[in-house]
Every structure is written in C-alpha cells, then in structure tokens.
Amino acid sequence: MRASRSLVVALALWAALAAWLLSHRPSNPISWDTFGYHLYLPATFIHHDPGISDEAWVRTAMETYKSTGTLYQISELPNGRWVNKYPMGMALLWSPFFALGHFTAGIVGEPQDGFSEPYQWSLIIASLVYLLAGLLLVRKVLRVFFSEWITAAVLSIIVLGTNYLHQALHGTGMPHIFLFTLGAAVLWHSLEWHRRGRRRDAIILGFLLGLLVVSRPSEIVWAVVPMLVGMIDERSFNQHLASLWTRRQQIIWMAVIAIIVCLPQLAYWRWMTGKWLYMSYNNPGEGFEFLHPYTWEVLFSFRKGWYIYTPIMLVATLGILSMRRSVAELRWSATAFFVLNLYIVSSWSCWWYADSFGQRALVQSYALMALPLGAAICWTSERGTLVRIAGSILVVALVGLNLFQFRQCEAGLIHSSRMTWAAYKAVFGSMNVPEGRTSWLTRATCPRRPAWVIALARRGRPGARRAGQEPRAFA
C-alpha cells in the first residue's frame, strides 16, 4: 500500500530536524530555563529533596555542568526552602525519558546525578519523540478538512516558514514544541469528542488540558477549543449550548481530570508557601498587565514582532476569515483561541520573552493556526490561475525569508532580544555585520511599565533582581 504524500512529508521533515539536531547536539540542553523545568526530577527521585531545603546540590550541578549563569530558577522562601520558579508540567512530560537516562547512566558508568550526559541525551530523545508526535497529530487534523497536497504544504510551511524551526533546533528543552504537540492532541480529540460524543475523548481532553495548564498556566486558553468545536455560525449558538448541556456529565469529567492532573503542582505550592496558588515569577517588574497589553509590539515591532519575523502567520491570520467554507467546525474555536491567546501573550510585561527568534510564546499556537493557513491555501487554490501563481510565489518568498532570517539569527545578525528598526534595516538581506550595529540595538528592558507596578513587584520578594533586569532564557 502506497504511503500518503502528507505522511511522507511529515516523516521527511522530522527526519531532517532529527538529523540536524543529532549532528549539532547542544553542549548541555539542561541549561538556563530548562535547568529549572528539569529540577523537579533530580530533586524528587535522586536527592529526595523536592523542597530543596539544601540548595548546595543544585549549585554543585550548576557549576559542574555550567548549566546557568545565575541561580534565577529558584528563589529562597522565609522558611529556608527554595521554591522552583517554573511549573512542573515539563518534568511530568519528561519523566519517562528521565528514567531511561537514569538507567542508562548506571549501565555506562556516568554519574547518576540527574544532569550528566545520559540525562542530557534523554532530553534530546524526548524532544524528538514529541516533535514527531506533534507533526503526525497536526497531519491527522489537517486531513479531516484538506487534501493530501494542501496538508503536505501546510506541514512544510509550519516547519520551514515559521520560528517553529528555531525552537525545534535551538530550544530543545524549552516548552513550546512540547506544548505544540499537546495542543495538536487537544484539536484531534476535540474533533473526536464532537463527532462521536464518547466519554473516553472527554477524559483524554481533561488529561491533556491539565498537562497544558500545569506546564504553562496561560495555556488554559486551549479549553475554548473543545467548548466551541462544532459551532458553525452565530445562529447556531443556542443549539450549541443545548448540545453542551446534554454532555454536561462528560464536561464535568473533563474538568475533574484536568484538576487532578494539576493537583501535584497545587500541593507543591501549598507545601512550600502555604498557598494553593502562588505567583512564582517574582522578578521585580515582571508580570501580567491585562489593562495595558503590548499587542502592537508583539505583532509589529522590529524587536520581536510576530508578523515581522514570521510573516506567513499574517496569511494564516487572514485565513481565519475563510474557515467558514473549509473548516467550519473549528472556525469559532480558532477565532476565540487566536484572540484570547494573543491577549494573554501580549499582556506579559516582558512581551518579547527574552532570548529567541521571533515570538516564541506563540509557537505552540501553530498547531491550531495550521487550520486557517490551510484554509487560506484552499481559498487560493480555488481561484483563477493568476491568483494561484501569485499565492504560490508569496508563500515561497515568505518561507525563504524565514529560512534566511533564521540563518541570520544563528549568525548573530538578528539579535535574540534587542532588535530595532535601524538594526533590522542594516542587516536585511545581508550576512555581513555592519559597523556600529551594536549602537542600534535597544537598551530598554521593560518599557511602559508603571512605577507603581514595579514598586508592588518589589515588595516582599527577598533575593529578587533589580527592576528592569531582563530575565534570561535559553534560545
């Protein structure tokens, strides 16, 4: 039986990513932010110190493996214990691979300390497994609505035409690729739940949503997908509510399972701080500004504008308008998700999200944005020859621009967090570093943040860094 075109493309894309990643293995993938996400595993299973009552073993690992410049991943509490800044969802996703690394370390004689070479390789293997699962799941969702060639085209564009590529190759232990896969699974099981009405799909959805929230609490926005799937237009709103009411028991199951998955995190915060909910991101000047979102900067700034560094996503955004014809079942899910997710991402005070190529906080949304992107391609393919040719040229040009800018970022011409219009203009289309480029980069780290917010953030946070100091992130 001949393999489908889109499946071959998905496997070929994954193989290319895997080959590059294995041949350009990062010196230590358990570093910087990833060091914090990972700490739960050695703290619990090796050092039997989940509360990190003695940070000496953490500092030893940090110095031995050069994992981080400063120990910003944990902060000291008044009771002498050290609370992890990051939620534990990534540690849950990595735990089977951590066990494999621990077993392997014992066999080959490497230190079983949670950070040595076998543990680093286990994280790389985890990344490759989730990469493959994410691409295959997105393919399954796309094939429900689109032909083989449109599905293959969308998969190629997502991998080669967006900053998904940068995260896949240079963000091995960052959460975005893993969240992309969880989001793709939510899409698939939302469709299955809508079409079959099975309790099993509701339970799986609850499990997936719980993992998303406990990995990155702002990912709760994915809950709108199963709640709105199947709503075709505004006139069917009452009918849709009636349909959800008939499935209320399954929705309760979904919510209960999601809460159960989040319980370990809630219990950890309660045990460590005495609070069920705890804001662990405690850098002065860092937090949500829901009344003053940085939406324009997130979309159009030359520092990190989504449509500047990933312009194909502007095509996908416009594609939401054409979902009515080709992806009607998920049109309202996509619309609500896009608006809410952009609002949440834009409301974070460090709206450029430290070091990365483009807006890394939006990479996980590409699992869903693949649908309006496919709808835009489908709309173009149904038009005249001239429109099809123009559309093809535009897509090829935007994918080419992404690949070139990706290479510029690797070479350091596009700075990972401090770009400006002057710097962008100076390096556009060039692989040569212009004289005086450094002076064109922005020095501001926390623009437009009100003084009273900074003062509030400073209050009662021992050991916190100076306001305005930019948080470090592995890119």
C-alpha positions in Angstrom: 0.0 0.0 0.0 1.5 3.3 -1.0 2.1 5.8 1.8 0.2 9.1 1.6 2.0 12.2 0.3 1.4 14.1 3.6 2.7 11.3 5.7 5.9 11.1 3.7 6.4 14.8 4.0 5.8 14.7 7.8 8.3 11.9 8.2 10.8 13.6 5.9 10.5 16.9 7.8 11.0 15.1 11.1 14.0 13.2 9.8 15.6 16.4 8.6 15.1 18.0 12.0 16.4 14.9 13.8 19.5 14.7 11.6 20.4 18.3 12.2 19.7 18.1 15.9 21.7 14.9 16.4 24.6 16.3 14.3 24.6 19.7 16.1 23.8 18.5 19.6 23.7 21.3 22.1 26.6 21.2 24.6 24.2 21.0 27.5 20.4 21.1 26.8 19.7 21.0 30.6 20.6 24.7 31.0 19.1 28.1 31.7 15.3 27.9 31.8 15.4 24.2 31.0 17.5 23.7 34.1 14.6 25.0 36.2 12.0 22.9 34.4 14.1 19.8 34.9 15.0 20.4 38.6 11.8 18.7 39.9 13.1 15.3 38.6 16.5 15.0 40.3 15.2 16.8 43.4 12.4 14.2 43.8 13.9 11.0 42.6 17.6 11.3 43.2 18.3 13.8 46.0 14.9 13.1 47.8 14.7 16.9 48.4 11.7 18.2 46.4 11.5 21.2 48.6 15.3 21.9 48.0 15.9 22.5 51.7 19.6 22.5 50.9 20.5 24.2 47.6 24.1 23.0 47.7 23.5 20.1 45.4 21.8 22.4 42.9 24.8 24.8 42.9 27.1 21.8 42.5 25.2 20.7 39.4 25.1 24.3 38.1 28.9 24.6 38.5 29.8 21.1 37.3 27.8 21.3 34.1 27.9 25.0 33.5 24.1 25.0 33.5 23.3 28.6 34.2 25.0 31.9 34.9 22.9 32.7 38.0 20.5 30.5 40.0 17.4 32.5 39.0 15.4 29.3 38.5 14.7 29.0 42.3 14.1 31.6 44.9 14.5 31.4 48.7 11.5 31.4 51.0 11.5 32.8 54.6 11.4 29.2 55.8 14.8 28.5 54.2 13.5 26.3 51.4 13.8 27.1 47.7 10.8 27.2 45.5 11.0 26.5 41.8 10.1 29.4 39.5 8.8 27.1 36.8 5.7 24.8 36.9 6.2 21.1 36.9 4.4 20.1 33.7 7.6 19.7 31.6 9.0 17.5 34.3 5.9 15.3 34.1 6.3 15.0 30.3 10.0 14.2 30.6 9.8 11.7 33.4 9.8 8.5 31.3 12.8 9.8 29.4 14.5 10.8 32.7 14.0 7.3 34.0 15.6 6.0 30.8 18.6 8.4 31.3 19.0 7.3 34.9 19.0 3.6 33.9 21.5 4.3 31.1 23.8 6.3 33.4 24.0 3.3 35.7 24.9 1.0 32.9 27.6 3.1 31.2 29.2 4.4 34.5 28.2 8.0 34.2 27.2 10.0 37.4 23.6 9.2 38.4 23.1 12.8 39.5 20.2 13.8 37.1 22.4 16.1 34.9 25.1 14.0 33.3 25.4 13.0 29.7 22.8 10.3 29.6 20.2 12.6 31.1 21.0 15.2 28.5 20.6 12.7 25.7 17.3 11.6 27.3 16.0 15.1 26.9 17.1 15.3 23.3 15.3 12.0 22.6 12.2 13.3 24.4 12.3 16.4 22.1 12.5 14.2 19.0 9.6 12.0 20.1 7.3 14.9 20.8 8.4 16.6 17.6 7.3 13.5 15.6 4.1 13.1 17.6 3.2 16.8 17.0 3.7 16.7 13.3 1.7 13.4 12.9 -1.2 14.7 15.1 -1.4 18.0 13.1 -1.4 16.0 9.9 -4.3 13.9 11.2 -6.3 17.0 12.0 -5.5 18.7 8.6 -6.5 15.5 6.7 -10.0 15.8 8.1 -10.5 19.0 6.2 -7.9 19.2 3.4 -6.4 17.2 0.5 -3.1 15.4 0.7 -1.2 18.2 -1.1 -2.6 21.0 1.0 -1.8 19.1 4.2 1.7 18.4 3.0 2.1 22.1 2.1 0.9 23.3 5.4 3.2 21.0 7.3 6.1 22.2 5.2 5.2 25.8 5.8 4.9 25.4 9.6 8.3 23.7 9.9 10.3 25.7 7.3 8.3 29.0 7.2 8.0 29.9 10.9 10.1 30.1 14.1 8.9 26.6 14.9 12.1 25.7 13.2 14.2 27.7 15.6 12.5 26.2 18.6 12.9 22.7 17.3 16.6 23.1 16.7 17.7 25.5 19.3 15.1 25.3 22.0 15.5 21.6 22.8 14.4 21.9 26.4 12.1 24.8 26.1 8.3 24.1 26.4 7.0 25.3 23.1 7.5 22.3 20.9 6.1 20.0 23.7 3.1 22.3 24.1 2.6 22.3 20.3 2.2 18.6 20.5 -0.3 18.7 23.4 -2.3 21.4 21.5 -2.4 19.2 18.4 -3.7 16.3 20.6 -6.4 18.7 22.0 -7.5 19.5 18.5 -7.8 15.9 17.4 -9.7 14.7 20.5 -12.0 17.8 20.4 -13.0 16.7 16.9 -13.4 13.1 18.0 -15.5 14.2 21.1 -17.7 16.4 18.9 -18.3 13.7 16.3 -18.6 10.6 18.4 -19.6 12.0 21.8 -17.5 9.4 23.7 -16.6 9.8 27.4 -13.2 8.5 26.6 -12.4 11.5 24.5 -13.7 13.8 27.2 -11.4 12.2 29.7 -8.4 12.4 27.4 -9.2 16.0 26.8 -9.2 16.7 30.5 -5.8 15.0 30.9 -4.3 17.0 28.0 -5.7 20.3 29.2 -4.4 19.6 32.7 -0.9 18.9 31.3 -1.1 22.1 29.3 -2.0 24.2 32.3 0.5 22.6 34.7 3.2 23.1 32.0 2.4 26.8 31.4 -0.7 28.2 33.2 -1.5 30.6 30.4 -2.2 27.6 28.1 -5.6 27.3 29.8 -6.8 29.2 26.7 -6.8 25.8 24.9 -10.0 25.0 26.9 -12.0 27.1 24.4 -11.3 24.6 21.6 -13.4 21.6 22.8 -16.0 24.0 24.2 -16.6 25.7 20.8 -15.8 22.9 18.4 -18.8 22.2 16.2 -20.3 25.7 16.4 -20.8 26.7 12.8 -22.1 30.2 12.9 -23.8 32.8 15.2 -27.3 31.4 14.6 -26.3 28.0 15.9 -25.2 29.4 19.3 -28.3 28.3 21.2 -28.2 24.9 19.6 -24.6 24.6 20.5 -25.2 25.4 24.2 -28.0 22.8 24.2 -25.6 20.2 22.8 -23.0 21.1 25.5 -25.8 20.8 28.2 -26.6 17.2 27.0 -22.9 16.4 27.5 -22.6 18.1 30.9 -21.5 14.9 32.7 -18.7 14.5 30.2 -17.7 18.1 30.7 -17.6 17.6 34.4 -15.4 14.5 33.9 -13.1 16.7 31.7 -12.8 19.4 34.4 -12.2 16.9 37.2 -9.5 15.0 35.3 -7.8 18.4 34.5 -7.8 19.4 38.1 -6.4 16.0 39.2 -3.5 16.5 36.8 -2.9 19.9 38.3 -3.1 18.7 41.9 0.7 17.9 42.3 1.5 21.5 41.4 -1.1 22.9 43.7 0.1 20.6 46.5 3.7 21.6 45.9 2.8 25.3 46.2 0.7 24.7 49.3 3.5 22.7 50.9 6.2 25.2 50.0 4.4 28.5 50.5 1.2 27.8 52.4 -0.8 29.0 49.3 -2.7 26.8 46.8 -1.9 29.4 44.1 1.5 31.1 44.0 3.0 33.6 41.6 6.5 32.1 41.3 7.6 34.5 38.6 8.9 37.0 41.1 11.3 39.2 39.2 10.5 42.9 40.0 8.9 44.4 37.0 7.7 41.1 35.6 4.1 40.1 35.5 0.8 40.4 33.6 -0.5 43.8 32.6 -4.0 42.9 31.4 -5.1 46.6 31.3 -2.1 47.5 29.1 -1.4 44.7 26.7 1.6 45.2 24.3 -0.4 43.9 21.3 1.1 46.2 18.7 4.6 45.4 19.8 4.0 41.7 19.8 2.7 41.8 16.3 4.6 44.6 14.5 7.6 45.7 16.5 11.1 45.1 15.0 12.2 44.0 18.4 10.1 40.8 18.2 7.1 41.4 16.0 5.3 38.2 15.1 4.3 39.4 11.7 7.8 40.9 11.1 9.8 37.7 11.8 7.1 35.1 11.0 5.1 36.9 8.2 3.5 33.7 7.0 1.4 33.9 10.1 -0.3 37.0 8.8 -1.5 34.8 5.9 -2.8 32.3 8.5 -4.5 35.0 10.5 -6.3 36.2 7.4 -7.2 32.6 6.7 -9.5 32.6 9.7 -11.9 34.6 7.6 -12.1 31.7 5.0 -12.5 28.9 7.6 -16.3 29.2 7.2 -16.1 27.2 4.0 -13.4 24.6 4.6 -13.0 24.3 8.4 -16.4 25.4 9.7 -16.4 23.0 12.7 -13.3 24.7 14.2 -13.9 28.3 12.9 -15.2 29.7 16.2 -12.7 27.7 18.2 -9.8 29.1 16.1 -11.2 32.7 16.4 -11.7 32.6 20.1 -8.3 30.9 20.7 -6.5 33.4 18.5 -8.0 36.5 20.2 -7.6 35.2 23.8 -4.1 33.7 23.3 -2.8 36.9 21.6 -4.3 39.0 24.5 -2.7 36.8 27.2 0.7 36.7 25.4 0.6 40.4 24.8 -0.2 41.2 28.4 3.1 39.8 29.8 5.4 42.7 30.8 8.4 41.1 29.2 6.4 40.8 25.9 9.5 39.9 23.9 10.0 36.8 26.1 13.8 37.2 26.4 16.1 35.4 24.0 14.6 33.8 20.9 14.0 34.2 17.2 10.7 35.9 16.9 7.7 35.4 19.2 8.5 32.1 20.8 5.4 32.3 23.1 3.2 31.9 20.0 4.9 28.8 18.6 2.6 26.3 20.3 -0.4 28.0 18.7 0.8 26.9 15.3 -0.9 23.5 15.9 -4.2 25.4 15.6 -3.0 28.1 13.2 -2.3 25.4 10.7 -6.0 25.2 10.1 -6.6 28.8 8.9 -3.3 28.6 7.0 -4.7 25.5 5.2 -8.0 27.4 4.6 -6.1 30.3 3.1 -4.3 28.0 0.7 -7.5 26.2 -0.1 -9.2 29.6 -0.9 -6.3 30.5 -3.2 -6.3 27.2 -5.0 -10.0 27.7 -5.9 -9.3 31.0 -7.6 -8.0 31.7 -11.1 -4.6 30.8 -12.4 -3.2 34.3 -11.7 -4.2 34.2 -8.1 -2.8 30.7 -7.6 0.5 31.7 -9.1 0.7 34.9 -7.0 -0.2 33.0 -3.9 2.5 30.3 -4.6 5.1 33.0 -5.2 4.1 34.8 -1.9 4.3 31.6 0.1 7.7 30.6 -1.3 9.0 34.1 -0.7 7.9 34.1 2.9 9.3 30.7 3.6 12.6 31.8 2.0 12.6 34.9 4.1 12.1 32.9 7.3 14.9 30.5 6.4 17.2 33.4 5.7 16.3 35.3 8.8 16.7 32.1 10.8 20.2 31.8 9.5 20.8 35.5 10.3 19.7 34.8 13.9 22.1 31.8 14.1 24.9 34.0 12.9 24.0 36.8 15.4 22.9 39.4 12.9 19.4 39.3 14.2 19.7 39.8 18.0 17.7 37.4 20.1 16.1 40.2 22.2 17.2 43.7 21.3 16.5 44.4 17.7 15.3 47.8 16.4 14.2 49.1 13.0 17.6 50.6 12.4 19.4 47.3 13.2 16.9 45.3 11.1 17.2 47.6 8.1 21.0 47.5 8.3 21.2 43.7 8.2 18.2 43.0 5.9 19.3 40.6 3.1 22.9 40.5 4.3 25.1 38.1 6.1 27.7 40.7 7.0 27.7 42.5 10.3 27.6 46.3 9.6 29.8 48.6 11.5 28.1 50.3 14.5 25.3 47.7 14.7 25.6 47.4 18.5 24.7 51.0 19.0 21.4 50.5 17.1 20.2 47.8 19.4 17.6 48.7 22.1 18.8 49.1 25.7 15.3 49.3 27.2 14.3 46.2 29.0 10.9 46.9 30.4 9.2 49.8 28.5 6.0 51.5 29.6 5.8 49.5 32.9 4.1 51.8 35.5 6.3 52.7 38.5 3.6 51.6 41.0 3.6 48.1 39.4 7.4 47.9 39.8 7.1 49.0 43.4 4.4 46.4 44.1 6.5 43.7 42.5 9.5 44.6 44.7 7.5 44.3 47.9 8.2 41.2 50.0 10.4 39.4 47.5 13.8 38.6 49.1 16.6 38.0 46.7 14.7 39.3 43.7 16.7 41.0 41.0 16.8 44.7 40.3 13.7 46.0 38.5 14.0 46.1 34.7 16.8 43.5 34.6 15.9 41.2 31.7 15.2 37.6 32.6 17.5 35.0 30.9 16.1 32.3 28.6 17.8 29.6 26.7 17.2 30.2 23.0 
